[in-house]
Amino acid sequence: MIGRLNHVAIVVPDLDAAAAKYRDDLGARVEPAKDLPEHGVRVVMVRLDNTTVELLHPMSDSSPIAGFLKKNPGGGMHHVCYEVQDVVAATKQMMDKGVKVLNEKPKIGAHGNPVVFLHPKDFYGVLTELEQVPDAK
C-alpha cells in the first residue's frame, strides 16, 4: 500500500539555525522558510535527491507542535510521511486493520496534497503520515 518515503519532519527550536546547519554543514538544498498558518507552523524544506526533510517550528504557543517542542526543547523527529495513491482507500484499509487514524477526513498537508495521520502507538512510537501523491509507486 505505501510507496516511497515522502519526507521526515523534524521539530526544531530555531528554524534559521537548523536551516543553516543543513545548508552549511551538510551541503543540502534548503528552500526559504514559509508560514503555514493553517497548520500553525513555519517550515523549511530541505530537498534531497530521494526525499525531503521538513524542518518545523511552531508559529505560536497554540501550534499543534508547540507541546512537542516543550517536551523536547532541543527538537526531534516529529513524523515520517509515506506516499499512497489514494488516501481515502488507505484510511479505510488502516481503520479496517484496527489502526487509529487521527484525522479520518483527510486534510491538505504542507505539500498541497490530502493527508491523514496514524497514531504513534500503532507504529512503534512514530507518528505516521500518509500523503496522497498521484504518481505514488
Secondary structure in CASP SS format (residue, H / E / C, confidence):
PFRMAT SS
TARGET T0000
AUTHOR 0000-0000-0000
METHOD secondary structure of the structure
MODEL  1
M C 1.00
I C 1.00
G C 1.00
R C 1.00
L E 1.00
N E 1.00
H E 1.00
V E 1.00
A E 1.00
I E 1.00
V E 1.00
V C 1.00
P C 1.00
D C 1.00
L H 1.00
D H 1.00
A H 1.00
A H 1.00
A H 1.00
A H 1.00
K H 1.00
Y H 1.00
R H 1.00
D H 1.00
D H 1.00
L C 1.00
G C 1.00
A C 1.00
R E 1.00
V E 1.00
E C 1.00
P C 1.00
A C 1.00
K E 1.00
D E 1.00
L E 1.00
P C 1.00
E C 1.00
H C 1.00
G C 1.00
V E 1.00
R E 1.00
V E 1.00
V E 1.00
M E 1.00
V E 1.00
R E 1.00
L C 1.00
D C 1.00
N C 1.00
T C 1.00
T E 1.00
V E 1.00
E E 1.00
L E 1.00
L E 1.00
H E 1.00
P E 1.00
M C 1.00
S C 1.00
D C 1.00
S C 1.00
S C 1.00
P C 1.00
I C 1.00
A H 1.00
G H 1.00
F H 1.00
L H 1.00
K H 1.00
K H 1.00
N C 1.00
P C 1.00
G C 1.00
G C 1.00
G E 1.00
M E 1.00
H E 1.00
H E 1.00
V E 1.00
C E 1.00
Y E 1.00
E E 1.00
V E 1.00
Q C 1.00
D C 1.00
V H 1.00
V H 1.00
A H 1.00
A H 1.00
T H 1.00
K H 1.00
Q H 1.00
M H 1.00
M H 1.00
D H 1.00
K C 1.00
G C 1.00
V C 1.00
K C 1.00
V E 1.00
L C 1.00
N C 1.00
E C 1.00
K C 1.00
P C 1.00
K E 1.00
I E 1.00
G C 1.00
A C 1.00
H C 1.00
G C 1.00
N C 1.00
P E 1.00
V E 1.00
V E 1.00
F E 1.00
L E 1.00
H C 1.00
P H 1.00
K H 1.00
D H 1.00
F H 1.00
Y C 1.00
G C 1.00
V C 1.00
L E 1.00
T E 1.00
E E 1.00
L E 1.00
E E 1.00
Q E 1.00
V C 1.00
P C 1.00
D C 1.00
A C 1.00
K C 1.00
END
